[in-house]
Amino acid sequence: MSQTTEHSPPPQQSKEDWEVEFERLEHHIIRALKHQDRYNLSDIKEKIGQGMFHIWPGKDAFYISSFGEFPKYRVLNLFLCGGDYEELEEMFPSIEVFAKNCECKYLYGGGRKGWIRKLKHLGFEQEYIVKKEL
């Protein structure tokens, strides 16, 4: 299914391994969670433990990802990241290889408007989503 690279999660990542990384990077995760309202820290930890989310640990940065399944294709959603931005960029090629090996058609990510300036050179393009609170 995929080849493991320096920043990709191992196919059978043990709870102890990811929990160590999660705790080490928890201060970055908490900081990133402040910019959204969909998940809290325990939600993220629970979903990683269930194998629904993946943590991509770096030395001083992280991504949290999940797969999205659509009738015509699969995507990898990079829905949370934080830490050192330069390291996030260094980690990105490994994630891209992982997504291709998992037969994903797209990588998705969301965030504040300023992210498009930072990500454009990596091949990302802007797509629009609207929301209405009920």
C-alpha positions in Angstrom: 0.0 0.0 0.0 2.7 2.5 0.9 6.3 2.9 1.5 7.4 4.3 4.8 9.5 7.4 4.7 11.0 9.5 7.5 7.8 11.4 8.1 5.2 8.9 7.1 3.3 7.0 9.7 4.2 3.3 9.8 1.4 1.0 8.5 1.0 -0.6 11.9 1.9 2.3 14.2 1.8 1.0 17.8 -0.2 3.0 20.3 3.0 3.6 22.4 4.9 5.1 19.5 2.2 7.6 18.4 1.4 8.5 22.0 5.0 9.4 22.7 5.0 11.6 19.6 1.6 13.1 20.4 2.7 14.0 24.0 6.0 15.5 22.7 4.2 17.7 20.2 1.1 18.3 22.3 1.9 22.0 22.8 1.9 22.5 19.0 -1.3 20.5 18.6 -3.1 22.6 21.4 -2.0 25.8 19.7 -3.3 24.7 16.3 -6.6 23.5 17.7 -7.3 27.1 18.9 -7.9 28.1 15.2 -10.8 25.7 14.6 -13.9 24.5 16.5 -14.4 20.9 15.1 -12.1 19.0 17.4 -10.6 19.2 20.8 -7.4 17.5 22.0 -9.1 14.3 23.3 -11.0 14.0 20.0 -7.8 14.0 18.0 -6.1 11.6 20.4 -9.1 9.2 20.3 -9.3 9.2 16.5 -5.5 8.5 16.1 -5.9 5.7 18.6 -8.7 4.3 16.5 -6.7 4.5 13.3 -9.1 7.1 11.8 -6.5 9.9 11.9 -2.7 9.8 11.5 -0.1 11.9 13.2 2.9 12.9 11.1 5.5 13.8 13.7 8.5 15.9 12.9 11.2 17.2 15.2 9.3 20.5 16.0 6.2 20.2 13.7 3.3 17.9 13.0 0.4 17.2 10.6 -2.8 15.4 11.4 -4.5 13.7 8.4 -7.4 11.6 7.5 -8.7 9.9 4.3 -11.8 11.1 2.6 -13.6 8.6 0.4 -15.8 9.7 -2.4 -17.5 7.6 -5.1 -15.0 8.6 -7.7 -11.8 9.0 -5.7 -10.0 9.2 -2.4 -8.3 12.2 -0.9 -5.9 12.8 2.0 -7.1 15.7 4.2 -4.3 17.5 6.0 -6.7 19.2 8.4 -4.3 20.2 11.3 -0.7 21.2 11.4 1.6 23.2 13.5 5.1 23.9 14.7 8.0 25.0 12.6 6.8 26.0 9.1 10.1 25.2 7.4 9.9 21.7 8.8 6.3 21.4 7.6 7.5 22.1 4.1 10.4 19.6 4.5 7.8 16.9 5.6 5.4 17.6 2.7 7.1 15.5 0.0 6.9 12.4 2.2 3.2 13.0 2.7 2.7 13.5 -1.0 4.4 10.2 -1.8 2.2 8.5 0.9 -1.0 9.9 -0.6 0.0 8.9 -4.1 0.8 5.4 -2.9 -2.6 5.2 -1.2 -4.2 6.1 -4.6 -5.4 9.6 -3.5 -6.3 12.0 -6.2 -6.0 15.1 -4.1 -4.5 16.5 -1.0 -6.8 18.8 0.9 -6.1 21.3 3.6 -7.9 24.2 5.1 -7.2 27.1 7.3 -6.9 30.8 7.3 -6.8 32.8 4.1 -3.1 33.5 4.4 -2.2 29.8 3.9 -2.7 30.0 0.1 0.3 32.4 -0.2 2.4 30.0 1.7 1.3 26.8 -0.1 0.9 28.0 -3.7 4.5 27.1 -4.6 3.8 23.5 -3.4 1.1 23.2 -6.0 -1.9 24.0 -4.0 -4.7 26.0 -5.5 -7.5 27.8 -3.7 -11.0 26.2 -3.6 -13.9 27.9 -1.9 -16.0 26.5 0.9 -18.8 28.5 2.5 -20.4 27.8 5.9 -23.3 29.0 7.9 -23.7 28.5 11.6 -27.1 27.2 12.6 
